[in-house]
Amino acid sequence: SDEGEISSSGSSEDDLEAGFGSKQSSRKLRQMEVQKRRSQAAQRNISDFWRWWSRLCTSRPCSVLVLLLVIVVSVLAFTGPTAIHLDRSQGTMDFAMLGPEDSQTLETLNRVGKDFSEGIMGPTTLMFVASSPGASILQPAVWDSMTSMLKFIHDSMLSNGALGSIGSPMYLSSPEKMVEVKVDQALMAERTSPGPTTPTQLKELKYTMGQMLNAQRTAALALVTPNLRLTSPEATKWTRELQSAINVQNARADTPVHIYMVSQNMQMLDVEEG
């Protein structure tokens, strides 16, 4: 009976140990399962992040941003100590001018704008072409039409020269006023070979014609310089008014000359309206 009790007590201890061991094993299994789930969740989070990051890096906006950053860094690297200077207060070329700070070019342009004319670095160029293809501009009707347009600009749009100047073969500079050149005087200058006895005005006219008439004498140029800062609202308004006057001239069926114009303000207007 004692042996039976001993054997029964031994078997019960074995059962307890087995039960305790099974509980520990199941607890370990649960812990391992939890750790496995956590590891899988962390891997999924990391995978989702890198998937999102790869999509972001390969997107079009990100590629454009990287390209812009490369361009900016390259510009800054090349400019170095002479960084690009944007001067909004200078009088010659308004904010359209970029230049190295404290450079001689920037100082010269500022002085030119203050001491001469705010628009002198970007005058409006007019080109006169005879309406008949290949016709000479040294014809009375064509020459007079060009002169009339420049006289209108000088008197009405430049306040008789108080608000600007004109450079052309049809007008000659004078300390008192602009001297109107007749077509007979232009033809005389065309045939004259300058010499010691040639009048100064005739020499000046011949030189101006050589610079502002083409070789075939079928077109002429005129430079109109209003005392207005480039790209300013006043300069833009003035350009529109001149463009309207030219459009009226060109729209006439009997006009002997067609007029074309170009300027920095005109180019900006073309870009805005285009």
Backbone as CSV, one residue per row, in Angstrom:
resi,resn,N_x,N_y,N_z,CA_x,CA_y,CA_z,C_x,C_y,C_z
1,SER,0.814,-1.203,0.000,0.000,0.000,0.000,0.844,1.247,0.000
2,ASP,2.013,1.157,0.778,2.937,2.306,0.775,3.511,2.531,-0.596
3,GLU,3.845,1.421,-1.260,4.406,1.551,-2.610,3.380,2.164,-3.552
4,GLY,2.099,1.796,-3.343,1.044,2.356,-4.199,0.906,3.841,-3.989
5,GLU,0.994,4.214,-2.662,0.892,5.631,-2.396,2.034,6.386,-3.022
6,ILE,3.259,5.775,-2.899,4.443,6.436,-3.462,4.312,6.563,-4.956
7,SER,3.845,5.492,-5.613,3.714,5.542,-7.064,2.655,6.517,-7.496
8,SER,1.556,6.569,-6.697,0.517,7.506,-7.069,0.969,8.931,-6.876
9,SER,1.738,9.167,-5.765,2.250,10.516,-5.562,3.263,10.876,-6.631
10,GLY,4.064,9.928,-7.073,5.051,10.212,-8.141,4.358,10.555,-9.446
11,SER,3.286,9.798,-9.733,2.578,10.068,-10.990,1.893,11.421,-10.959
12,SER,1.383,11.810,-9.775,0.740,13.115,-9.676,1.747,14.234,-9.858
13,GLU,2.956,14.033,-9.302,3.994,15.045,-9.496,4.369,15.168,-10.968
14,ASP,4.453,13.999,-11.605,4.756,14.026,-13.055,3.671,14.757,-13.824
15,ASP,2.405,14.512,-13.393,1.307,15.204,-14.087,1.372,16.715,-13.874
16,LEU,1.738,17.116,-12.621,1.860,18.541,-12.338,2.957,19.175,-13.163
17,GLU,4.087,18.454,-13.197,5.203,18.995,-13.993,4.833,19.077,-15.463
18,ALA,4.135,18.049,-15.937,3.737,18.065,-17.340,2.753,19.191,-17.624
19,GLY,1.794,19.380,-16.696,0.834,20.464,-16.873,1.486,21.833,-16.819
20,PHE,2.406,22.000,-15.874,3.113,23.278,-15.761,3.961,23.535,-16.992
21,GLY,4.623,22.464,-17.482,5.460,22.614,-18.676,4.629,22.964,-19.896
22,SER,3.432,22.352,-19.991,2.582,22.667,-21.144,2.099,24.114,-21.092
23,LYS,1.819,24.610,-19.854,1.400,26.007,-19.733,2.522,26.955,-20.149
24,GLN,3.742,26.610,-19.667,4.881,27.464,-20.067,5.087,27.431,-21.578
25,SER,4.945,26.272,-22.176,5.131,26.149,-23.615,4.090,26.968,-24.378
26,SER,2.839,26.891,-23.913,1.791,27.661,-24.588,2.010,29.153,-24.414
27,ARG,2.509,29.575,-23.199,2.795,30.987,-22.975,3.904,31.458,-23.901
28,LYS,4.951,30.621,-24.023,6.055,30.963,-24.927,5.589,31.039,-26.375
29,LEU,4.700,30.093,-26.721,4.187,30.117,-28.089,3.395,31.401,-28.363
30,ARG,2.565,31.786,-27.347,1.810,33.020,-27.518,2.737,34.244,-27.627
31,GLN,3.781,34.237,-26.758,4.732,35.351,-26.816,5.437,35.398,-28.165
32,MET,5.836,34.243,-28.655,6.486,34.186,-29.961,5.534,34.637,-31.073
33,GLU,4.249,34.271,-30.931,3.276,34.663,-31.931,3.081,36.185,-31.925
34,VAL,3.025,36.757,-30.694,2.874,38.206,-30.582,4.074,38.924,-31.181
35,GLN,5.270,38.433,-30.828,6.480,39.036,-31.382,6.525,38.915,-32.908
36,LYS,6.044,37.803,-33.415,6.012,37.606,-34.868,5.069,38.598,-35.536
37,ARG,3.867,38.762,-34.888,2.915,39.717,-35.453,3.484,41.138,-35.435
38,ARG,4.113,41.496,-34.285,4.703,42.825,-34.195,5.789,43.032,-35.243
39,SER,6.609,42.031,-35.439,7.671,42.131,-36.448,7.088,42.272,-37.850
40,GLN,6.026,41.520,-38.127,5.395,41.628,-39.448,4.750,43.001,-39.640
41,ALA,4.119,43.518,-38.566,3.512,44.849,-38.663,4.563,45.923,-38.899
42,ALA,5.706,45.790,-38.180,6.789,46.768,-38.375,7.331,46.690,-39.797
43,GLN,7.497,45.471,-40.300,7.985,45.327,-41.671,6.996,45.917,-42.678
44,ARG,5.672,45.713,-42.392,4.683,46.301,-43.299,4.754,47.827,-43.266
45,ASN,4.927,48.398,-42.070,5.036,49.856,-41.967,6.253,50.375,-42.719
46,ILE,7.381,49.687,-42.531,8.598,50.092,-43.239,8.417,49.933,-44.739
47,SER,7.797,48.860,-45.152,7.578,48.628,-46.573,6.656,49.688,-47.169
48,ASP,5.587,50.054,-46.427,4.681,51.090,-46.900,5.390,52.428,-47.020
49,PHE,6.248,52.750,-46.043,6.977,54.016,-46.094,7.884,54.086,-47.313
50,TRP,8.671,53.038,-47.512,9.593,53.065,-48.652,8.838,53.015,-49.976
51,ARG,7.710,52.348,-49.995,6.906,52.352,-51.219,6.401,53.772,-51.518
52,TRP,5.926,54.467,-50.447,5.480,55.856,-50.608,6.635,56.762,-51.012
53,TRP,7.805,56.556,-50.412,8.978,57.377,-50.710,9.440,57.185,-52.154
54,SER,9.430,55.951,-52.622,9.864,55.684,-53.993,8.901,56.319,-54.998
55,ARG,7.605,56.274,-54.684,6.634,56.912,-55.584,6.817,58.428,-55.591
56,LEU,7.084,58.997,-54.416,7.287,60.437,-54.328,8.528,60.871,-55.103
57,CYS,9.606,60.131,-54.951,10.868,60.505,-55.618,10.780,60.392,-57.127
58,THR,9.968,59.502,-57.618,9.869,59.300,-59.069,8.712,60.076,-59.690
59,SER,8.001,60.880,-58.892,6.899,61.662,-59.442,7.444,62.851,-60.237
60,ARG,6.640,63.402,-61.136,7.054,64.536,-61.976,7.355,65.801,-61.166
61,PRO,6.490,66.210,-60.196,6.825,67.422,-59.431,8.153,67.323,-58.702
62,CYS,8.430,66.145,-58.139,9.698,65.986,-57.425,10.880,66.063,-58.383
63,SER,10.752,65.488,-59.564,11.830,65.554,-60.547,12.085,66.996,-60.981
64,VAL,11.001,67.760,-61.201,11.160,69.169,-61.570,11.810,69.956,-60.452
65,LEU,11.409,69.686,-59.198,11.988,70.393,-58.053,13.482,70.104,-57.930
66,VAL,13.862,68.857,-58.113,15.286,68.504,-58.049,16.068,69.207,-59.151
67,LEU,15.494,69.267,-60.356,16.165,69.955,-61.463,16.339,71.438,-61.162
68,LEU,15.296,72.082,-60.607,15.397,73.500,-60.252,16.450,73.726,-59.174
69,LEU,16.510,72.846,-58.202,17.526,72.981,-57.158,18.929,72.852,-57.731
70,VAL,19.104,71.939,-58.670,20.417,71.783,-59.305,20.808,73.047,-60.065
71,ILE,19.834,73.640,-60.787,20.112,74.868,-61.543,20.469,76.006,-60.596
72,VAL,19.685,76.171,-59.518,19.958,77.255,-58.563,21.322,77.091,-57.923
73,VAL,21.628,75.884,-57.494,22.939,75.635,-56.873,24.065,75.900,-57.862
74,SER,23.875,75.530,-59.118,24.914,75.775,-60.133,25.125,77.268,-60.345
75,VAL,24.014,78.023,-60.426,24.133,79.476,-60.610,24.858,80.111,-59.435
76,LEU,24.466,79.733,-58.231,25.121,80.291,-57.045,26.586,79.897,-56.982
77,ALA,26.900,78.692,-57.419,28.292,78.252,-57.388,29.150,79.037,-58.366
78,PHE,28.587,79.369,-59.528,29.365,80.109,-60.530,29.470,81.589,-60.191
79,THR,28.394,82.153,-59.619,28.458,83.585,-59.314,29.374,83.873,-58.143
80,GLY,29.306,83.041,-57.109,30.218,83.205,-55.987,30.099,84.558,-55.332
81,PRO,31.242,85.231,-55.113,31.195,86.512,-54.422,30.482,87.601,-55.211
82,THR,30.505,87.497,-56.556,29.808,88.514,-57.371,28.392,88.019,-57.635
83,ALA,27.601,87.965,-56.579,26.230,87.455,-56.698,25.413,88.346,-57.607
84,ILE,24.398,87.754,-58.243,23.530,88.521,-59.143,22.814,89.608,-58.356
85,HIS,22.815,90.777,-58.931,22.231,91.938,-58.260,21.016,92.415,-59.044
86,LEU,19.893,92.523,-58.369,18.658,93.008,-58.991,18.357,94.385,-58.427
87,ASP,18.454,95.386,-59.280,18.296,96.771,-58.848,16.984,97.318,-59.393
88,ARG,16.030,97.602,-58.508,14.728,98.098,-58.940,14.680,99.619,-58.974
89,SER,15.689,100.280,-58.393,15.611,101.727,-58.265,16.377,102.478,-59.334
90,GLN,17.236,101.794,-60.091,18.031,102.508,-61.075,17.153,102.998,-62.217
91,GLY,17.610,104.077,-62.898,16.738,104.774,-63.823,16.841,104.362,-65.266
92,THR,17.826,103.555,-65.656,18.046,103.317,-67.072,17.217,102.163,-67.610
93,MET,17.209,101.050,-66.913,16.549,99.874,-67.470,15.558,99.242,-66.502
94,ASP,15.138,99.958,-65.450,14.137,99.482,-64.524,14.529,98.127,-63.971
95,PHE,13.559,97.290,-63.591,13.913,96.018,-62.973,14.323,94.978,-63.998
96,ALA,14.272,95.312,-65.301,14.634,94.335,-66.326,16.124,94.090,-66.363
97,MET,16.935,94.929,-65.679,18.384,94.799,-65.776,18.929,93.954,-64.637
98,LEU,19.767,92.975,-64.965,20.517,92.194,-63.999,21.991,92.459,-64.218
99,GLY,22.724,92.547,-63.129,24.153,92.774,-63.279,24.871,92.529,-61.976
100,PRO,26.181,92.320,-62.016,26.939,92.131,-60.788,26.909,93.390,-59.940
101,GLU,26.728,93.212,-58.661,26.642,94.356,-57.764,27.951,95.130,-57.771
102,ASP,27.852,96.473,-57.749,29.011,97.377,-57.728,29.868,97.254,-58.992
103,SER,29.296,96.744,-60.076,30.065,96.633,-61.312,30.072,97.966,-62.047
104,GLN,31.043,98.142,-62.906,31.128,99.373,-63.693,29.950,99.484,-64.660
105,THR,29.504,98.347,-65.184,28.366,98.362,-66.101,27.117,98.906,-65.419
106,LEU,26.830,98.411,-64.214,25.648,98.857,-63.496,25.736,100.344,-63.152
107,GLU,26.901,100.780,-62.704,27.073,102.190,-62.354,26.911,103.081,-63.584
108,THR,27.479,102.648,-64.720,27.381,103.443,-65.941,25.937,103.573,-66.407
109,LEU,25.197,102.461,-66.382,23.809,102.496,-66.815,22.957,103.377,-65.901
110,ASN,23.237,103.323,-64.602,22.507,104.194,-63.679,22.775,105.662,-63.975
111,ARG,24.055,106.005,-64.229,24.403,107.404,-64.515,23.819,107.861,-65.852
112,VAL,23.830,106.984,-66.848,23.245,107.336,-68.146,21.765,107.642,-67.987
113,GLY,21.060,106.805,-67.217,19.636,107.023,-67.029,19.330,108.299,-66.287
114,LYS,20.185,108.685,-65.342,19.928,109.892,-64.550,20.356,111.160,-65.285
115,ASP,21.479,111.109,-66.019,22.047,112.321,-66.612,21.562,112.584,-68.036
116,PHE,21.066,111.560,-68.730,20.629,111.762,-70.113,19.121,111.519,-70.227
117,SER,18.728,110.278,-70.415,17.311,109.956,-70.552,17.074,108.576,-69.974
118,GLU,15.952,108.426,-69.292,15.649,107.129,-68.689,15.376,106.050,-69.746
119,GLY,15.055,106.453,-70.945,14.778,105.462,-71.981,15.857,105.340,-73.027
120,ILE,17.030,105.951,-72.771,18.035,106.026,-73.830,18.654,104.665,-74.146
121,MET,18.653,103.732,-73.193,19.251,102.426,-73.448,18.309,101.494,-74.208
122,GLY,17.047,101.899,-74.360,16.110,101.056,-75.110,15.147,101.877,-75.923
123,PRO,15.635,102.636,-76.909,14.725,103.487,-77.695,13.782,102.653,-78.561
124,THR,12.708,103.300,-78.983,11.773,102.669,-79.911,12.280,102.870,-81.333
125,THR,12.425,101.774,-82.049,12.915,101.828,-83.431,11.737,101.750,-84.395
126,LEU,11.633,102.735,-85.258,10.614,102.744,-86.303,11.276,102.451,-87.644
127,MET,10.641,101.616,-88.437,11.132,101.334,-89.787,10.048,101.744,-90.781
128,PHE,10.434,102.591,-91.717,9.525,103.073,-92.761,9.849,102.344,-94.065
129,VAL,8.830,101.787,-94.681,8.998,101.067,-95.940,7.943,101.576,-96.916
130,ALA,8.354,101.872,-98.140,7.404,102.341,-99.153,6.338,101.279,-99.406
131,SER,5.109,101.733,-99.586,4.003,100.789,-99.792,4.175,99.980,-101.067
132,SER,4.684,100.616,-102.109,4.943,99.896,-103.356,6.220,99.092,-103.202
133,PRO,6.173,97.794,-103.436,7.368,96.955,-103.253,8.539,97.451,-104.098
134,GLY,9.677,97.617,-103.457,10.897,98.028,-104.152,10.969,99.501,-104.479
135,ALA,9.964,100.282,-104.098,9.975,101.714,-104.414,10.956,102.446,-103.508
136,SER,11.545,103.507,-104.041,12.492,104.304,-103.274,11.754,105.185,-102.266
137,ILE,12.357,105.364,-101.100,11.765,106.253,-100.107,12.144,107.710,-100.389
138,LEU,13.055,107.924,-101.349,13.434,109.293,-101.711,12.476,109.852,-102.760
139,GLN,11.214,109.571,-102.575,10.155,110.143,-103.388,9.398,111.157,-102.531
140,PRO,8.933,112.247,-103.122,8.280,113.295,-102.316,7.135,112.777,-101.449
141,ALA,6.250,111.942,-102.016,5.093,111.471,-101.248,5.523,110.599,-100.072
142,VAL,6.485,109.700,-100.315,6.958,108.802,-99.253,7.710,109.598,-98.190
143,TRP,8.610,110.471,-98.625,9.417,111.253,-97.690,8.528,112.168,-96.836
144,ASP,7.565,112.791,-97.462,6.679,113.687,-96.713,5.821,112.912,-95.711
145,SER,5.401,111.707,-96.077,4.604,110.901,-95.154,5.425,110.499,-93.935
146,MET,6.681,110.116,-94.153,7.545,109.784,-93.022,7.765,111.001,-92.142
147,THR,7.992,112.154,-92.778,8.211,113.380,-92.021,6.992,113.755,-91.202
148,SER,5.808,113.586,-91.777,4.574,113.928,-91.064,4.382,113.061,-89.820
149,MET,4.673,111.781,-89.941,4.535,110.905,-88.778,5.517,111.289,-87.675
150,LEU,6.775,111.553,-88.041,7.761,111.938,-87.034,7.432,113.292,-86.425
151,LYS,6.886,114.187,-87.230,6.491,115.499,-86.695,5.342,115.340,-85.698
152,PHE,4.402,114.449,-86.000,3.314,114.182,-85.066,3.858,113.626,-83.748
153,ILE,4.787,112.676,-83.836,5.374,112.096,-82.620,6.122,113.166,-81.828
154,HIS,6.901,113.998,-82.544,7.693,115.036,-81.883,6.807,116.069,-81.192
155,ASP,5.747,116.503,-81.877,4.910,117.567,-81.331,3.911,117.064,-80.294
156,SER,3.263,115.941,-80.581,2.164,115.485,-79.727,2.599,114.517,-78.636
157,MET,3.454,113.579,-78.980,3.804,112.543,-78.019,5.069,112.855,-77.232
158,LEU,5.889,113.775,-77.726,7.104,114.175,-77.001,7.056,115.629,-76.566
159,SER,5.897,116.247,-76.677,5.714,117.648,-76.250,6.777,118.566,-76.846
160,ASN,6.897,118.509,-78.167,7.859,119.361,-78.893,9.296,119.151,-78.417
161,GLY,9.595,117.914,-78.087,10.965,117.590,-77.680,11.225,117.694,-76.202
162,ALA,10.270,118.178,-75.417,10.481,118.304,-73.970,10.465,116.951,-73.265
163,LEU,9.816,115.961,-73.862,9.695,114.649,-73.229,10.473,113.570,-73.961
164,GLY,11.374,113.961,-74.853,12.152,112.952,-75.553,12.774,113.498,-76.812
165,SER,13.381,112.617,-77.582,14.091,113.041,-78.787,13.874,112.041,-79.905
166,ILE,14.193,112.483,-81.124,14.080,111.646,-82.324,15.384,111.742,-83.097
167,GLY,15.849,110.609,-83.546,17.002,110.571,-84.436,16.603,109.948,-85.758
168,SER,16.702,110.712,-86.858,16.274,110.197,-88.152,16.850,111.048,-89.264
169,PRO,16.838,110.560,-90.504,17.284,111.390,-91.639,16.294,112.509,-91.963
170,MET,15.049,112.389,-91.481,14.040,113.398,-91.791,14.132,114.621,-90.881
171,TYR,14.857,114.486,-89.773,15.058,115.588,-88.833,16.534,115.693,-88.496
172,LEU,17.001,116.912,-88.292,18.373,117.148,-87.855,18.343,117.912,-86.536
173,SER,19.258,117.570,-85.645,19.302,118.232,-84.344,19.759,119.665,-84.496
174,SER,19.194,120.531,-83.670,19.566,121.932,-83.636,19.456,122.403,-82.194
175,PRO,20.307,123.332,-81.736,20.198,123.802,-80.352,18.832,124.400,-80.041
176,GLU,18.167,124.994,-81.039,16.888,125.644,-80.780,15.702,124.714,-81.030
177,LYS,15.752,123.910,-82.107,14.604,123.088,-82.471,15.072,121.979,-83.405
178,MET,14.108,121.117,-83.774,14.375,120.068,-84.749,14.185,120.642,-86.151
179,VAL,15.188,120.467,-86.993,15.154,121.010,-88.351,14.579,119.963,-89.295
180,GLU,13.498,120.298,-89.961,12.870,119.381,-90.897,13.657,119.352,-92.198
181,VAL,13.960,118.148,-92.686,14.735,117.960,-93.911,13.770,117.697,-95.068
182,LYS,13.908,118.471,-96.119,13.086,118.282,-97.316,13.702,117.193,-98.193
183,VAL,12.861,116.621,-99.047,13.349,115.550,-99.910,14.404,116.074,-100.884
184,ASP,14.308,117.347,-101.326,15.340,117.906,-102.213,16.694,117.968,-101.515
185,GLN,16.673,118.313,-100.214,17.920,118.333,-99.457,18.488,116.931,-99.291
186,ALA,17.626,115.958,-99.108,18.093,114.576,-98.990,18.714,114.099,-100.296
187,LEU,18.094,114.435,-101.426,18.646,114.048,-102.726,19.978,114.745,-102.981
188,MET,20.098,115.994,-102.545,21.361,116.709,-102.702,22.454,116.055,-101.867
189,ALA,22.121,115.681,-100.638,23.107,114.994,-99.806,23.487,113.647,-100.399
190,GLU,22.513,113.004,-101.030,22.778,111.696,-101.644,23.798,111.822,-102.767
191,ARG,23.780,112.934,-103.508,24.683,113.109,-104.652,25.998,113.800,-104.272
192,THR,26.093,114.306,-103.062,27.256,115.107,-102.662,28.386,114.219,-102.158
193,SER,29.595,114.585,-102.597,30.805,113.979,-102.036,31.391,114.986,-101.044
194,PRO,31.370,114.692,-99.749,31.809,115.675,-98.754,33.249,116.134,-99.001
195,GLY,33.464,117.429,-98.861,34.784,118.026,-99.007,34.954,119.152,-98.010
196,PRO,36.082,119.867,-98.068,36.342,120.947,-97.097,35.306,122.058,-97.145
197,THR,34.730,122.286,-98.329,33.771,123.393,-98.446,32.319,122.957,-98.268
198,THR,32.095,121.669,-98.042,30.725,121.178,-97.871,30.150,121.693,-96.553
199,PRO,28.942,122.269,-96.573,28.323,122.750,-95.335,28.208,121.635,-94.297
200,THR,28.327,122.011,-93.025,28.310,121.027,-91.930,26.997,120.261,-91.875
201,GLN,25.882,120.979,-92.054,24.592,120.297,-91.999,24.441,119.279,-93.110
202,LEU,24.978,119.581,-94.284,24.902,118.632,-95.388,25.742,117.392,-95.093
203,LYS,26.923,117.609,-94.503,27.762,116.469,-94.104,27.035,115.614,-93.059
204,GLU,26.412,116.293,-92.093,25.687,115.571,-91.045,24.518,114.796,-91.630
205,LEU,23.806,115.396,-92.564,22.679,114.713,-93.193,23.146,113.503,-93.982
206,LYS,24.227,113.643,-94.719,24.732,112.524,-95.520,25.166,111.375,-94.611
207,TYR,25.829,111.729,-93.505,26.258,110.683,-92.559,25.045,109.978,-91.952
208,THR,24.037,110.757,-91.556,22.840,110.174,-90.951,22.107,109.281,-91.948
209,MET,22.028,109.713,-93.191,21.376,108.880,-94.202,22.141,107.583,-94.419
210,GLY,23.456,107.656,-94.381,24.247,106.437,-94.530,24.029,105.449,-93.397
211,GLN,23.718,105.976,-92.199,23.497,105.107,-91.052,22.068,104.579,-90.964
212,MET,21.094,105.342,-91.467,19.702,105.021,-91.192,18.860,104.754,-92.433
213,LEU,19.490,104.736,-93.607,18.815,104.278,-94.824,19.516,103.017,-95.294
214,ASN,18.732,102.071,-95.807,19.387,100.872,-96.325,20.074,101.159,-97.655
215,ALA,20.886,100.241,-98.106,21.684,100.472,-99.313,20.811,100.673,-100.544
216,GLN,19.666,99.998,-100.591,18.772,100.124,-101.740,17.889,101.372,-101.664
217,ARG,17.941,102.069,-100.524,17.116,103.265,-100.304,15.629,102.950,-100.419
218,THR,15.251,101.780,-99.914,13.837,101.394,-99.902,13.265,101.386,-98.487
219,ALA,14.081,101.666,-97.485,13.620,101.667,-96.096,14.462,102.652,-95.296
220,ALA,13.846,103.204,-94.260,14.528,104.153,-93.387,14.207,103.830,-91.941
221,LEU,15.139,104.173,-91.062,14.953,103.958,-89.630,14.842,105.295,-88.909
222,ALA,14.165,105.268,-87.776,14.100,106.423,-86.880,14.123,105.897,-85.453
223,LEU,14.905,106.542,-84.603,15.000,106.164,-83.194,14.264,107.202,-82.357
224,VAL,13.247,106.757,-81.661,12.445,107.633,-80.814,12.732,107.270,-79.355
225,THR,13.181,108.259,-78.583,13.572,108.009,-77.194,12.754,108.886,-76.254
226,PRO,11.681,108.367,-75.702,10.939,109.143,-74.698,11.674,109.124,-73.363
227,ASN,11.519,110.176,-72.582,12.155,110.248,-71.269,11.312,109.491,-70.248
228,LEU,11.179,108.204,-70.492,10.369,107.353,-69.625,11.159,106.107,-69.269
229,ARG,11.064,105.714,-68.025,11.768,104.519,-67.572,11.173,103.292,-68.237
230,LEU,12.036,102.442,-68.750,11.570,101.244,-69.443,10.734,100.379,-68.517
231,THR,9.717,99.754,-69.092,8.783,98.839,-68.422,7.940,99.529,-67.363
232,SER,8.026,100.847,-67.233,7.169,101.555,-66.288,5.763,101.664,-66.874
233,PRO,4.739,101.888,-66.040,3.369,102.040,-66.570,3.262,103.190,-67.574
234,GLU,3.993,104.287,-67.325,3.956,105.418,-68.249,4.532,105.039,-69.606
235,ALA,5.658,104.304,-69.590,6.269,103.876,-70.848,5.366,102.901,-71.598
236,THR,4.703,102.019,-70.862,3.771,101.080,-71.494,2.601,101.813,-72.140
237,LYS,2.055,102.801,-71.437,0.957,103.586,-71.993,1.410,104.345,-73.233
238,TRP,2.606,104.945,-73.177,3.142,105.688,-74.323,3.322,104.762,-75.523
239,THR,3.810,103.555,-75.284,4.014,102.592,-76.370,2.693,102.210,-77.016
240,ARG,1.671,102.017,-76.210,0.350,101.680,-76.761,-0.189,102.822,-77.625
241,GLU,0.010,104.052,-77.177,-0.472,105.201,-77.951,0.255,105.294,-79.294
242,LEU,1.566,105.076,-79.269,2.317,105.109,-80.530,1.885,103.967,-81.441
243,GLN,1.659,102.810,-80.869,1.202,101.673,-81.674,-0.140,101.963,-82.321
244,SER,-1.040,102.612,-81.598,-2.351,102.957,-82.157,-2.218,103.942,-83.312
245,ALA,-1.338,104.945,-83.145,-1.134,105.921,-84.219,-0.559,105.247,-85.467
246,ILE,0.348,104.321,-85.275,0.940,103.602,-86.415,-0.107,102.716,-87.089
247,ASN,-0.946,102.069,-86.297,-1.988,101.219,-86.880,-2.952,102.034,-87.736
248,VAL,-3.281,103.241,-87.278,-4.155,104.120,-88.070,-3.480,104.487,-89.387
249,GLN,-2.185,104.817,-89.327,-1.431,105.171,-90.537,-1.387,104.003,-91.512
250,ASN,-1.099,102.822,-91.024,-0.981,101.655,-91.904,-2.322,101.204,-92.466
251,ALA,-3.417,101.533,-91.765,-4.736,101.101,-92.225,-5.264,101.946,-93.374
252,ARG,-4.668,103.078,-93.604,-5.123,103.931,-94.702,-4.806,103.274,-96.049
253,ALA,-5.807,103.254,-96.919,-5.607,102.603,-98.223,-4.648,103.377,-99.104
254,ASP,-4.584,104.696,-98.920,-3.747,105.515,-99.795,-2.409,105.877,-99.165
255,THR,-2.021,105.208,-98.084,-0.759,105.561,-97.436,0.429,105.193,-98.331
256,PRO,1.376,106.093,-98.527,2.529,105.776,-99.381,3.628,105.031,-98.641
257,VAL,3.482,104.889,-97.331,4.537,104.245,-96.552,3.906,103.431,-95.432
258,HIS,4.506,102.288,-95.138,4.094,101.461,-94.013,5.155,101.577,-92.913
259,ILE,4.675,101.569,-91.673,5.548,101.795,-90.526,5.538,100.554,-89.643
260,TYR,6.713,100.167,-89.192,6.872,99.049,-88.267,7.649,99.558,-87.051
261,MET,7.340,99.011,-85.883,8.010,99.483,-84.672,8.445,98.302,-83.813
262,VAL,9.517,98.515,-83.055,9.996,97.508,-82.107,10.654,98.234,-80.943
263,SER,10.432,97.704,-79.759,11.057,98.229,-78.547,10.942,97.163,-77.475
264,GLN,11.657,97.363,-76.377,11.560,96.403,-75.285,10.154,96.383,-74.696
265,ASN,9.545,97.552,-74.569,8.174,97.594,-74.074,7.219,96.881,-75.023
266,MET,7.445,97.058,-76.329,6.595,96.410,-77.324,6.729,94.886,-77.238
267,GLN,7.945,94.417,-77.039,8.159,92.979,-76.920,7.453,92.423,-75.690
268,MET,7.502,93.170,-74.590,6.810,92.722,-73.383,5.304,92.695,-73.586
269,LEU,4.777,93.696,-74.281,3.338,93.705,-74.567,2.945,92.532,-75.456
270,ASP,3.795,92.213,-76.433,3.503,91.071,-77.310,3.449,89.777,-76.507
271,VAL,4.363,89.637,-75.538,4.380,88.429,-74.708,3.125,88.359,-73.827
272,GLU,2.749,89.508,-73.219,1.581,89.535,-72.357,0.285,89.251,-73.128
273,GLU,0.175,89.850,-74.308,-1.044,89.699,-75.074,-1.065,88.424,-75.904
274,GLY,0.118,87.792,-76.077,0.173,86.572,-76.858,-0.282,85.367,-76.071
